[in-house]
Structure formats: structure tokens, C-alpha cells
Amino acid sequence: MSKEDRIVALEEQVAHLTKTVEELSDVVAKQERILEVAERRLGMLMEAEALRQSDTEGSIALADQRPPHW
């Protein structure tokens, strides 16, 4: 293999690796956005549940109540 052929092969490999890194960077950025949305939603759900529990404080939790047919 000549020196020029080796250089061309290395350039091709670098180009391929650069493309792969860029694609992976895009994937990570997308996952970060998805994770941020999920964290916000989880926070909202936790706040709503805490509010719901504080509103029913002093009464029996719905899960612990007997069904009406008993």
C-alpha cells in the first residue's frame, strides 16, 4: 500500500468517524430535550399529588376507604 493510499484511507476513516460523532451528538441533544420535558412533567405530577394529599388531610385516603357496596 502506497503512502498516498494510506493517507486516503485515513482521511476516509476520519470522515466516517466525524459523521458518526455528529450523529451521536444529535442523538444526545434530542435525549436531553426529552429528559428535560419528562423531568418537568414529573415535577408537575409530584406537586399535584402533594396538593391532592394536603387537601384530603384529615380524611381517609381513597385507597383505604371501603367500597360503597360494603
Stockholm file with secondary structure:
# STOCKHOLM 1.0

chainA/1-70         MSKEDRIVALEEQVAHLTKTVEELSDVVAKQERILEVAERRLGMLMEAEALRQSDTEGSIALADQRPPHW
#=GR chainA/1-70 SS CCHHHHHHHHHHHHHHHHHHHHHHHHHHHHHHHHHHHHHHHHHHHHHHHHHHHHHTTTSCCGGGSCCTTC
#=GC SS_cons        CCHHHHHHHHHHHHHHHHHHHHHHHHHHHHHHHHHHHHHHHHHHHHHHHHHHHHHTTTSCCGGGSCCTTC
//
